């Protein structure tokens, strides 16, 4: 389980969370979209970083 969201770690491997709000600008969304392909490639390659808060993820 990921302690931050109380979600099984296996489920987290298939999800990307994008917190948006009323204050999110079009420029920020454009920046995310430009970076998204690289983010997905790193996740698929298994080079993602853990949340750093879960005991099972800490070294």
C-alpha positions in Angstrom: 0.0 0.0 0.0 1.1 3.5 -0.7 0.6 5.4 2.6 -0.1 8.7 0.9 -3.2 7.5 -1.0 -4.0 4.1 0.7 -3.8 2.5 -2.7 -2.1 -0.8 -3.5 1.4 -0.2 -5.0 0.5 -2.4 -8.0 -2.3 -0.1 -8.9 -0.1 3.0 -8.7 2.2 1.6 -11.3 -0.6 2.0 -13.9 -1.7 5.5 -13.0 -0.4 9.0 -13.4 -2.0 11.7 -11.3 -2.4 15.2 -12.5 -3.7 17.5 -9.8 -5.4 20.5 -11.5 -7.3 23.4 -10.0 -8.9 26.6 -11.0 -5.5 28.3 -10.7 -3.9 25.9 -13.2 -3.0 27.9 -16.3 -3.1 26.9 -20.0 0.7 27.4 -20.0 1.1 24.9 -17.3 -1.1 22.4 -19.1 0.9 23.0 -22.3 4.1 22.4 -20.4 2.8 19.1 -19.0 1.7 17.9 -22.4 5.2 18.7 -23.9 6.8 16.7 -21.1 4.2 13.8 -21.0 5.8 11.5 -23.6 9.1 11.6 -21.7 7.3 10.9 -18.4 5.5 8.0 -19.8 8.6 6.5 -21.4 10.5 6.7 -18.0 7.5 5.1 -16.3 7.4 2.3 -18.8 11.1 1.7 -18.5 10.7 1.3 -14.7 12.7 4.4 -13.8 10.0 6.2 -11.9 10.7 7.3 -8.4 8.6 6.3 -5.4 6.7 8.7 -3.3 9.4 8.5 -0.7 6.9 8.4 2.1 6.0 4.8 2.1 8.1 2.5 4.4 8.3 -0.1 1.6 9.8 2.5 -0.7 12.5 3.9 1.6 16.0 2.5 1.4 
